[in-house]
Amino acid sequence: LYRLVLPASQLAPVGEEVDVQEHDDDDEALAAPRCPGFVEEGRRIAIVLLGDTRFQAKYKTQIQSLKCFADGHGYELRILLGNEYEACKNYRDYFFRKHCTVAEWLESQPATLVAAIVDADVVAAVLERGLEKWANHPADVQLYQRCLLPEIMAGNYMVRNTPFSRTFLRNWAKYNFEMPKGFSSSDNGAIHLVVQDTVQVLNFPKCKKLYRGLDKPVTDLTTYFQFVKCTTDALGPPRDWRSRGGIVAVWPRFNFWAADGVYMSKAASREIGPLLHHGIKDSKDVTGHYYKNVSACVQNTENVIKSAAEIGIHAINLARGYKEYFPQGKDCPGTAIRQCPERCLGTFSCWPLGDQEKPLTPRTCTDCG
C-alpha cells in the first residue's frame, strides 16, 4: 500500500472552479482558492495573547469567547504574561514587549506551530469555522490592512514558527528603542517600517526619516499619516512578498481572520468573512450582544450571525463608501483585476497578490522572489 500526502494548501473543494491552466506561475497558484477545512498534516494551531493578571481580569469575557473558539477546533489558547523572558525585560513599551515575548516563546515550540496572535479586546464572532484557510497559507508572517484606516494592522497577525518569523518579530520589537518623541502609534507605526525594510521596497530611508521626525501629539495626526503614506505608497497593493528567505503576506481589508467589529456592524457569517472581531473593549458587548452565555459558549446568533449574502453586501457597501481605502470599479487601477472589491469582496475572496504578480512594485533587493 502507498500513501499519498499532499499539503492542504494544494487542495480545493470538489465543485469549486479552479483552472490550473490559468496560473502561469507559482505566485498565481498560491492565490487560488484552497480548502479552508483542512490543516496540513502535523501542523498545530495556537491562539496567543499577551496580558498580565490585570488585563486578563479586564478582558475575561473576551478571552472566554476565544477559549470557546479554540476548544471547538482543537487549538491551544496560550496566554503570555510578558515577564517570562529576560531578553524582553528592557522593552518598556507593552506592545513591543509583546512581539519580543512571542518570539522568545516560539523558540520553545515545535516548528510545525502556526500562531495566531491576538489583542485582548478580540471576541470570537464565529465558532463554526476555523483558521485553517490562513494557517495553510505559505507565508511566514501574515498581516492585514486595517479596516477603515490607511494602515497595516499591528494587533492581530499570524506567524509560522520559522527563523524568519522570529527574526521579523525581534526586528519589530527593537523599535521600542527608536520611538520618536511625538505620537508614532507604538508598534502600529513601526510595523510599516519593518515590512518596508524586510521586503526591500523603495524609499525606506525617506520614510524612516519621517518616522524619526514625528514630534506631534496624538491630537495632531497629520505628520503621522504622512509617514504612513510614505510606506504604503512604497509597498503598493497587498501581496505575498518573498524576501530574505521568507514570505511576508499583507491581506486586503476585511479578508483576514480578524476585523474591527464596529465596521462589521458586530455581525458575522458562518460561511465567509472574518471570524474574530477586534476592538470589543466592553464586556457588556460580549455578554449582551455576542453571547447569551459565554461561559457555556452559547452564542446570541440572532444578533450576530447573518447570511453570507448579507455580510457580503455590507462589505461591498463599505468599499463603495470609502473610496480612499478601496480600489473602485471592476477594473480598479492600481492593483490586479482579481483584487478589485467589486469582484471579490462580496465573497471575501480577495487574496494577496503574488510576489511577481503585476502591478509590480519597485524594489531594491537582489534576493527577492
Phi, psi and chi 1 to 4 in degrees:
 res  aa     phi    psi   chi1   chi2   chi3   chi4
   1 LEU       -  141.6  -67.1  176.1      -      -
   2 TYR  -117.2  146.5  -65.2   91.6      -      -
   3 ARG  -119.2  122.5 -173.5 -177.6 -174.8 -152.5
   4 LEU   -99.5  122.0  176.5   64.1      -      -
   5 VAL  -115.0  121.0  178.2      -      -      -
   6 LEU  -116.5  145.5  -67.0  172.7      -      -
   7 PRO   -66.3  142.0   22.8  -32.2      -      -
   8 ALA   -59.0  -28.2      -      -      -      -
   9 SER   -66.4  -10.7   58.6      -      -      -
  10 GLN  -100.1    1.7  -61.3  -58.6  -50.4      -
  11 LEU  -102.0  153.6  -57.9  176.1      -      -
  12 ALA  -138.1  148.3      -      -      -      -
  13 PRO   -63.1  149.0  -17.7   29.9      -      -
  14 VAL   -61.4  133.6  173.5      -      -      -
  15 GLY    94.3  -12.2      -      -      -      -
  16 GLU   -85.9  133.8 -172.4  171.7   67.4      -
  17 GLU   -79.1  107.0  -65.1 -178.0    3.5      -
  18 VAL  -128.3  107.3  179.4      -      -      -
  19 ASP   -91.6  100.0 -175.7   -1.6      -      -
  20 VAL   -62.5  -34.7  177.1      -      -      -
  21 GLN   -64.1  -22.4  -58.4  -61.0  -38.9      -
  22 GLU   -72.4  -22.4 -175.9 -179.8   34.2      -
  23 HIS   -89.5  111.2  -55.8  -52.8      -      -
  24 ASP   -82.0  -17.7  -64.2  -32.5      -      -
  25 ASP  -149.8  173.7   55.0   38.8      -      -
  26 ASP   -62.7  -33.7  -69.4  -19.4      -      -
  27 ASP   -61.5  -44.1  -69.5  -38.1      -      -
  28 GLU   -69.8  -35.0  -70.3 -169.9   39.8      -
  29 ALA   -63.4  -38.2      -      -      -      -
  30 LEU   -63.0  -27.8  -70.1  175.3      -      -
  31 ALA   -87.3   -4.1      -      -      -      -
  32 ALA   -69.0  159.3      -      -      -      -
  33 PRO   -58.6  146.6  -23.6   33.6      -      -
  34 ARG  -125.2  175.9  -57.8  -64.8  178.7 -137.9
  35 CYS   -88.5  101.6  -90.9      -      -      -
  36 PRO   -71.0  -17.8   25.6  -34.4      -      -
  37 GLY   -87.3   -6.7      -      -      -      -
  38 PHE  -102.2  147.8  -69.9   96.5      -      -
  39 VAL  -123.1  142.0   66.1      -      -      -
  40 GLU   -60.2  143.3  -66.8 -178.9    9.6      -
  41 GLU   -56.6  130.6 -177.9  169.8  -27.6      -
  42 GLY    85.2   -8.6      -      -      -      -
  43 ARG   -82.3  139.0 -165.6  162.5  -61.2  -73.7
  44 ARG  -118.6  140.4 -175.7  163.2   63.0   89.1
  45 ILE  -113.1  134.9  -62.1  174.3      -      -
  46 ALA  -130.2  143.1      -      -      -      -
  47 ILE  -102.0  126.0  -61.5  173.1      -      -
  48 VAL  -125.2  132.8 -177.6      -      -      -
  49 LEU  -137.2  157.1   63.5   89.3      -      -
  50 LEU  -110.0  129.0 -175.4   76.5      -      -
  51 GLY  -172.5  127.4      -      -      -      -
  52 ASP   -73.6 -178.7   57.1   21.7      -      -
  53 THR   -61.3  -33.4   53.6      -      -      -
  54 ARG   -65.8  -45.0  179.9 -178.5   61.1   84.9
  55 PHE   -63.5  -41.0 -111.0   62.4      -      -
  56 GLN   -63.2  -36.5  -69.0 -179.9   46.2      -
  57 ALA   -69.3  -41.4      -      -      -      -
  58 LYS   -64.6  -38.1 -179.3  177.8  179.5  179.9
  59 TYR  -110.4   34.2  -66.4  106.9      -      -
  60 LYS   -56.9  -45.7  179.1 -179.4  178.0 -179.7
  61 THR   -71.4  -36.8   55.4      -      -      -
  62 GLN   -63.2  -44.0  -70.2   87.4  -22.5      -
  63 ILE   -64.7  -37.5  -66.3  171.0      -      -
  64 GLN   -62.6  -37.5  173.6   57.8   32.4      -
  65 SER   -64.8  -36.4   79.1      -      -      -
  66 LEU   -67.3  -34.4  -66.1  174.1      -      -
  67 LYS   -64.6  -40.6 -174.6  176.0 -173.0  -56.1
  68 CYS   -57.5  -46.0  -66.9      -      -      -
  69 PHE   -64.3  -48.1 -179.7   76.6      -      -
  70 ALA   -64.4  -46.8      -      -      -      -
  71 ASP   -61.5  -37.2  -71.6  -10.9      -      -
  72 GLY   -67.4  -21.1      -      -      -      -
  73 HIS  -115.9    4.3  -66.2  -80.3      -      -
  74 GLY    74.2   25.3      -      -      -      -
  75 TYR   -90.1  157.2  -53.0  152.6      -      -
  76 GLU   -84.8  138.9  176.5 -174.6    1.6      -
  77 LEU  -109.5  113.9  176.6   61.8      -      -
  78 ARG  -115.3  125.4  175.2   59.6   62.8   99.6
  79 ILE  -109.0  118.3  -59.1  175.0      -      -
  80 LEU   -99.5  143.2  -59.8  171.2      -      -
  81 LEU   -87.6  -28.0  -63.8  174.6      -      -
  82 GLY    98.9   -4.0      -      -      -      -
  83 ASN  -118.2   16.0   59.6    3.4      -      -
  84 GLU   -76.5  -27.5  -66.6   92.0  -20.9      -
  85 TYR  -122.9  130.8  -57.8  104.2      -      -
  86 GLU   -60.4  -34.8 -171.4   66.8   31.1      -
  87 ALA   -62.8  -19.0      -      -      -      -
  88 CYS  -107.2   -0.3  -55.6      -      -      -
  89 LYS   -72.0  -19.1  -71.3 -172.8  176.3  177.4
  90 ASN   -86.0   -1.9  -72.1  -27.7      -      -
  91 TYR   -86.3  100.9  -68.5   80.4      -      -
  92 ARG   -74.8  -33.3  -61.1  -63.2 -178.6   89.5
  93 ASP   -74.3  126.3 -176.8  -81.2      -      -
  94 TYR   -55.3  -43.1  169.2   86.5      -      -
  95 PHE   -73.3  -38.1  -62.8  104.1      -      -
  96 PHE   -69.2  -34.8  -71.2  119.6      -      -
  97 ARG   -63.3  -33.4 -169.2 -171.6  -52.3  163.3
  98 LYS   -56.7  -47.9  168.2 -177.2  172.6  178.7
  99 HIS   -71.2  -36.0  -49.4  -49.7      -      -
 100 CYS   -62.4  -44.9  176.0      -      -      -
 101 THR   -64.3  -41.9  -58.9      -      -      -
 102 VAL   -62.0  -43.5  170.7      -      -      -
 103 ALA   -61.8  -42.9      -      -      -      -
 104 GLU   -66.2  -41.6  -66.9  -61.0  -43.6      -
 105 TRP   -63.0  -39.8  175.7   74.0      -      -
 106 LEU   -60.8  -28.9  -73.5  171.6      -      -
 107 GLU   -58.1  -28.9  -69.8  -77.3    3.2      -
 108 SER   -95.1    2.8   66.0      -      -      -
 109 GLN  -104.5  160.0  -58.6  -57.0  -55.4      -
 110 PRO   -66.9  153.7   22.3  -32.7      -      -
 111 ALA   -66.2  -16.3      -      -      -      -
 112 THR   -83.5   -0.7   53.1      -      -      -
 113 LEU   -76.5  138.6 -179.8   74.5      -      -
 114 VAL  -117.1  125.2  177.5      -      -      -
 115 ALA  -112.1  127.3      -      -      -      -
 116 ALA   -98.0  110.2      -      -      -      -
 117 ILE   -91.9  129.1  -43.3  -57.3      -      -
 118 VAL  -129.1  153.0  -61.2      -      -      -
 119 ASP   -74.2  160.6  -83.5  -20.1      -      -
 120 ALA   -72.0  -20.6      -      -      -      -
 121 ASP   -92.6   39.5   61.1  -13.5      -      -
 122 VAL  -111.5  134.4  166.4      -      -      -
 123 VAL  -120.8  142.7   62.6      -      -      -
 124 ALA   -76.5  113.5      -      -      -      -
 125 ALA   -91.9  -24.8      -      -      -      -
 126 VAL  -128.6  129.5  176.8      -      -      -
 127 LEU  -103.1  -21.1  -62.8 -179.5      -      -
 128 GLU   -78.1  -38.8  -70.3   79.0    8.9      -
 129 ARG   -92.9  152.9  -75.3 -172.1  -65.4  124.6
 130 GLY  -114.6 -167.7      -      -      -      -
 131 LEU   -93.2    6.0  -63.0  167.6      -      -
 132 GLU   -60.5  -36.0  -76.4   73.8   15.0      -
 133 LYS   -52.0  -41.6  170.6 -177.5  174.7  179.1
 134 TRP   -89.1  -35.2  -61.4  -86.0      -      -
 135 ALA   -64.1  -29.5      -      -      -      -
 136 ASN   -82.7   -8.9  -68.4  -22.9      -      -
 137 HIS   -67.0  141.8 -166.9   70.5      -      -
 138 PRO   -74.5   -6.9   26.2  -35.1      -      -
 139 ALA   -66.8  144.3      -      -      -      -
 140 ASP   -73.0  -40.6  -63.3   89.1      -      -
 141 VAL  -126.8  129.8  177.6      -      -      -
 142 GLN  -122.6  126.1  -62.5 -176.1   61.2      -
 143 LEU  -125.0  178.1  -53.6  159.7      -      -
 144 TYR  -149.7  155.7   66.2  102.9      -      -
 145 GLN   -70.3  134.6  -68.5  179.7  -43.5      -
 146 ARG   -64.0  145.1 -158.9  159.8 -169.8  172.5
 147 CYS   -52.3  -67.6  -66.6      -      -      -
 148 LEU  -127.5   44.1  -65.5 -179.3      -      -
 149 LEU  -138.5  153.9  -77.0  170.8      -      -
 150 PRO   -83.3   42.5   31.9  -36.1      -      -
 151 GLU  -124.5  163.3  -62.8  173.4  -59.8      -
 152 ILE   -86.1  137.2  -64.8  171.7      -      -
 153 MET   -80.2  139.7  177.5   64.6  178.2      -
 154 ALA  -104.4  -26.1      -      -      -      -
 155 GLY   -74.0  -32.0      -      -      -      -
 156 ASN  -125.2  126.3  -50.6  -58.9      -      -
 157 TYR  -156.7  172.1   56.5   90.2      -      -
 158 MET  -131.5  137.3 -179.0  171.1  -89.9      -
 159 VAL  -134.3  140.1  -69.1      -      -      -
 160 ARG   -82.4  150.0  -69.4 -174.0  176.7 -132.5
 161 ASN   -82.2   78.3 -170.3   13.9      -      -
 162 THR  -123.4  159.0   63.1      -      -      -
 163 PRO   -56.3  -37.0  -27.1   36.1      -      -
 164 PHE   -59.6  -47.1  178.7   91.0      -      -
 165 SER   -63.3  -43.7  -64.9      -      -      -
 166 ARG   -66.0  -38.7  -63.4 -168.2  -64.6  -88.4
 167 THR   -64.1  -42.5  -62.9      -      -      -
 168 PHE   -57.4  -47.0 -177.3   94.9      -      -
 169 LEU   -64.6  -39.7  -67.8  174.7      -      -
 170 ARG   -69.3  -37.6  -71.0  178.3  174.4  125.5
 171 ASN   -63.8  -37.7  -72.3  -19.7      -      -
 172 TRP   -63.8  -48.3 -169.6    3.4      -      -
 173 ALA   -60.9  -32.1      -      -      -      -
 174 LYS   -64.1  -17.1  -72.4  175.7 -176.5  175.6
 175 TYR   -68.7   -8.5  -86.7   87.6      -      -
 176 ASN   -52.6  -33.8  177.0   93.1      -      -
 177 PHE   -96.9    5.7  -51.2  109.4      -      -
 178 GLU  -123.5    9.3  -64.3 -167.9   49.9      -
 179 MET   -62.3  134.4  -76.8 -169.0  -67.4      -
 180 PRO   -73.2  170.7   26.4  -33.3      -      -
 181 LYS   -73.6  -24.0   65.0  179.0 -178.6  179.6
 182 GLY   -89.8 -176.3      -      -      -      -
 183 PHE   -66.3  127.0  175.9   79.1      -      -
 184 SER  -130.8    8.3   61.6      -      -      -
 185 SER    59.6   30.2 -161.6      -      -      -
 186 SER    51.0 -128.0 -173.1      -      -      -
 187 ASP   -68.7  -20.6   64.2  -27.9      -      -
 188 ASN   -72.8  -32.4 -142.0  127.1      -      -
 189 GLY   -72.4  -43.3      -      -      -      -
 190 ALA   -65.8  -30.6      -      -      -      -
 191 ILE   -58.6  -31.2 -172.2   58.9      -      -
 192 HIS   -64.8  -41.1  -62.0   84.2      -      -
 193 LEU   -70.6  -36.8  -70.5  173.8      -      -
 194 VAL   -63.8  -44.6  179.9      -      -      -
 195 VAL   -65.0  -47.2  173.3      -      -      -
 196 GLN   -58.3  -43.1 -171.4 -178.7   14.7      -
 197 ASP   -69.7  -42.9 -173.3   31.6      -      -
 198 THR   -65.0  -43.1  -58.4      -      -      -
 199 VAL   -89.9   -4.9  -54.0      -      -      -
 200 GLN    61.5   55.1  -57.2  176.8   76.1      -
 201 VAL   -94.3  175.0  -67.1      -      -      -
 202 LEU   -70.6  162.9  -60.7 -178.1      -      -
 203 ASN    70.8   20.7  -67.7  -28.2      -      -
 204 PHE   -60.6  -46.5  175.4   72.9      -      -
 205 PRO   -59.9  -40.1  -24.4   35.6      -      -
 206 LYS   -62.4  -46.4  173.6 -174.8  175.0 -178.3
 207 CYS   -69.0  -37.5  -61.3      -      -      -
 208 LYS   -67.8  -33.7 -170.1  162.2 -172.9 -179.7
 209 LYS   -62.7  -40.7 -176.9  177.3  179.8 -179.8
 210 LEU   -62.8  -39.7  -69.7  175.0      -      -
 211 TYR   -62.0  -48.5  175.5   79.3      -      -
 212 ARG   -64.1  -25.0  -72.8  173.8  170.6  165.8
 213 GLY   -89.1    2.9      -      -      -      -
 214 LEU   -65.3  121.3  -67.0  173.8      -      -
 215 ASP  -138.4    9.3   58.6    0.9      -      -
 216 LYS   -93.0  153.0  -55.4  -66.1 -175.3 -174.7
 217 PRO   -74.6  172.4   28.5  -35.1      -      -
 218 VAL   -62.6  -18.7   69.5      -      -      -
 219 THR   -77.1   -9.4   53.3      -      -      -
 220 ASP  -132.1   98.3 -177.3   -5.9      -      -
 221 LEU   -96.9   11.1  -62.2  177.5      -      -
 222 THR   -57.6  -53.2  -55.3      -      -      -
 223 THR   -72.2  -30.0   54.6      -      -      -
 224 TYR   -61.6  -47.6  171.7   73.3      -      -
 225 PHE   -74.0  -21.9  -77.9  119.2      -      -
 226 GLN   -66.0  -42.1  -73.2  173.2   -8.5      -
 227 PHE   -61.8  -47.4  149.5   68.3      -      -
 228 VAL   -59.4  -42.6  170.1      -      -      -
 229 LYS   -62.6  -36.7 -173.1  176.1 -172.3  -59.1
 230 CYS   -56.6  -44.2  178.8      -      -      -
 231 THR   -74.6  -43.8   63.7      -      -      -
 232 THR   -71.0  -31.5   55.1      -      -      -
 233 ASP   -63.7  -39.6  -77.0   -7.1      -      -
 234 ALA   -68.5  -34.2      -      -      -      -
 235 LEU   -77.7  -35.1  -70.6  166.7      -      -
 236 GLY    75.4 -157.4      -      -      -      -
 237 PRO   -66.1  154.7   22.3  -31.8      -      -
 238 PRO   -61.9  136.8   18.1  -28.6      -      -
 239 ARG  -155.4  174.2   70.6  173.3   68.1 -123.3
 240 ASP   -90.4  111.4  -66.5  -30.2      -      -
 241 TRP   -95.8  123.2  -61.1   93.6      -      -
 242 ARG   -98.3  119.2  -64.4  176.2 -179.3  -89.4
 243 SER  -164.9  145.0 -179.0      -      -      -
 244 ARG    54.8   33.4  -55.4 -174.4 -167.5  -83.8
 245 GLY    82.1   12.7      -      -      -      -
 246 GLY  -147.2 -175.5      -      -      -      -
 247 ILE  -129.5  129.0  -56.4  174.9      -      -
 248 VAL  -111.3  123.2  176.9      -      -      -
 249 ALA  -107.4  136.5      -      -      -      -
 250 VAL  -118.1  119.9  178.6      -      -      -
 251 TRP   -88.8  145.0  -75.5   80.4      -      -
 252 PRO   -63.4  157.7  -20.2   32.4      -      -
 253 ARG   -51.9  135.4  -71.9  178.0  174.2   83.9
 254 PHE    70.7    9.5  -67.0  108.3      -      -
 255 ASN  -111.3    6.0  -77.3  -90.3      -      -
 256 PHE   -94.1  178.1 -159.6   51.4      -      -
 257 TRP   -77.0   -9.2   42.6 -100.8      -      -
 258 ALA  -125.6  147.2      -      -      -      -
 259 ALA  -152.1  156.7      -      -      -      -
 260 ASP   -64.8  123.5  -72.0  -15.5      -      -
 261 GLY   -58.4  -36.8      -      -      -      -
 262 VAL   -63.4  -35.3   64.5      -      -      -
 263 TYR   -80.7  -14.7  -62.5  126.3      -      -
 264 MET   -91.9    7.7  -67.8  -61.9  -62.7      -
 265 SER    55.9   28.5  -65.8      -      -      -
 266 LYS    53.6   36.7  -61.9  179.1 -177.4  176.5
 267 ALA  -126.5  156.4      -      -      -      -
 268 ALA  -151.5  169.3      -      -      -      -
 269 SER  -124.3  143.8  167.1      -      -      -
 270 ARG   -71.6  -14.5  -68.6 -173.6  173.4  120.0
 271 GLU  -102.3  -41.4  -58.4  163.6   74.4      -
 272 ILE  -143.3  164.1   58.0  174.5      -      -
 273 GLY    92.6 -179.2      -      -      -      -
 274 PRO   -60.4  150.1  -22.6   33.6      -      -
 275 LEU  -102.0  -32.8  -52.4  170.0      -      -
 276 LEU  -117.0  139.3  -52.0 -178.0      -      -
 277 HIS  -107.2  126.0  -75.9 -178.7      -      -
 278 HIS   -94.5  154.2  171.3 -102.9      -      -
 279 GLY    85.0   16.1      -      -      -      -
 280 ILE   -92.4   86.1  -50.7  -57.4      -      -
 281 LYS   -87.5  -23.8  -61.2 -176.5 -177.5  -62.1
 282 ASP   -92.6  121.2 -168.3  -21.3      -      -
 283 SER   -60.8  -24.7   62.6      -      -      -
 284 LYS   -66.7  -26.8  -67.7  179.1 -178.9  177.3
 285 ASP   -66.5  -36.8  -81.8  -25.8      -      -
 286 VAL   -68.5  -49.2 -176.6      -      -      -
 287 THR   -83.6  -20.2   56.8      -      -      -
 288 GLY  -102.0  -24.1      -      -      -      -
 289 HIS  -115.2  -53.4  176.6   78.7      -      -
 290 TYR   -79.0  -34.5  -74.8   94.6      -      -
 291 TYR  -132.5  143.0  -73.9   82.1      -      -
 292 LYS   -81.5  -38.6  -68.9 -179.5  177.4  178.4
 293 ASN  -149.2   93.5 -174.6  -21.5      -      -
 294 VAL   -68.9  -29.9   68.9      -      -      -
 295 SER   -63.4  -33.3  -63.0      -      -      -
 296 ALA   -97.9    5.0      -      -      -      -
 297 CYS    62.6   35.6  -55.6      -      -      -
 298 VAL   -99.1  111.9  178.8      -      -      -
 299 GLN   -78.9  156.8  -79.5 -168.0  -69.9      -
 300 ASN   -92.7   76.9 -164.9  -24.0      -      -
 301 THR   -63.5  -30.1   54.9      -      -      -
 302 GLU   -62.3  -34.7  -65.4   86.7   -7.9      -
 303 ASN   -81.3  -38.4  -74.5   -9.3      -      -
 304 VAL  -101.7  -47.0  179.2      -      -      -
 305 ILE   -82.0  123.0  -58.9  -58.3      -      -
 306 LYS  -121.3  167.3  -52.0  -62.9  179.7 -176.3
 307 SER   -72.7  162.0   69.6      -      -      -
 308 ALA   -60.0  -38.8      -      -      -      -
 309 ALA   -63.9  -42.4      -      -      -      -
 310 GLU   -63.9  -45.5  -71.3  175.2  -65.1      -
 311 ILE   -65.0  -40.5  -68.5  -67.9      -      -
 312 GLY   -63.9  -43.4      -      -      -      -
 313 ILE   -63.3  -41.0  -69.7  169.6      -      -
 314 HIS   -59.2  -45.0  173.6   75.8      -      -
 315 ALA   -65.6  -43.8      -      -      -      -
 316 ILE   -60.8  -42.7  -73.1  -70.4      -      -
 317 ASN   -64.0  -36.4  -74.1  -23.3      -      -
 318 LEU   -62.6  -44.9  -79.9  174.3      -      -
 319 ALA   -61.5  -40.5      -      -      -      -
 320 ARG   -69.4  -30.5  -69.2  170.4  179.4  167.1
 321 GLY   -85.1  -18.7      -      -      -      -
 322 TYR  -120.7   71.4  -71.0   86.0      -      -
 323 LYS   -62.7  -23.9  -65.8  179.2  172.9   59.7
 324 GLU   -72.2  -15.4   64.9  -90.8   40.4      -
 325 TYR  -112.5  -10.4  -59.8  133.9      -      -
 326 PHE  -131.6  136.3  -64.3   90.5      -      -
 327 PRO   -59.9  143.9  -18.5   30.3      -      -
 328 GLN  -110.9  154.1  -63.1  -65.0  -54.4      -
 329 GLY    79.2  179.5      -      -      -      -
 330 LYS   -90.1   -8.5  -68.2 -167.7  174.7 -179.8
 331 ASP  -120.4   20.6  -61.1  -40.7      -      -
 332 CYS   -27.8  108.9   45.2      -      -      -
 333 PRO   -65.2  148.0   22.9  -32.1      -      -
 334 GLY   103.3  -11.8      -      -      -      -
 335 THR  -150.8  176.3 -171.3      -      -      -
 336 ALA   -71.2  150.1      -      -      -      -
 337 ILE   -56.3  -38.5  -72.2  176.9      -      -
 338 ARG   -69.8  -10.5   68.3  174.3 -178.2   83.9
 339 GLN   -99.0    6.3 -147.3  175.8   58.3      -
 340 CYS   -69.1  128.2  -66.7      -      -      -
 341 PRO   -54.5  -35.5  -28.7   36.9      -      -
 342 GLU   -62.9  -23.6  -67.9  -72.8  -17.3      -
 343 ARG   -96.3  -28.2  -64.4  174.0  179.6  -93.7
 344 CYS  -128.6  -22.3   61.5      -      -      -
 345 LEU   -71.5  -29.7 -172.1   53.7      -      -
 346 GLY   -62.9  -22.5      -      -      -      -
 347 THR  -113.6    7.9   53.3      -      -      -
 348 PHE    52.3   45.8  -64.8   88.9      -      -
 349 SER  -119.6   32.1   56.5      -      -      -
 350 CYS   -87.4  107.6  -54.6      -      -      -
 351 TRP   -97.6  159.2  -73.7   67.4      -      -
 352 PRO   -60.7  147.0  -19.1   30.6      -      -
 353 LEU   -67.1  156.8  -58.6 -176.4      -      -
 354 GLY   -72.0  161.3      -      -      -      -
 355 ASP   -55.0  -41.4 -180.0   81.4      -      -
 356 GLN  -108.6   20.4  -65.4  -61.1  -47.8      -
 357 GLU   -86.3  135.2 -173.9  174.5   -4.6      -
 358 LYS   -71.9  147.9  -65.2  179.6 -179.2  179.2
 359 PRO   -78.6  129.1   29.1  -34.2      -      -
 360 LEU   -76.9  149.2  -64.8  176.9      -      -
 361 THR  -103.7  131.8  -60.8      -      -      -
 362 PRO   -59.3  138.6  -23.3   34.1      -      -
 363 ARG  -135.0  162.2  -58.5  169.5   76.5  177.1
 364 THR  -103.1   -5.1   62.2      -      -      -
 365 CYS   -88.1  159.0   49.9      -      -      -
 366 THR  -108.5   -6.7   56.9      -      -      -
 367 ASP  -115.9   26.3   58.8  -12.6      -      -
 368 CYS   -81.7  160.7  -59.7      -      -      -
 369 GLY    79.6      -      -      -      -      -
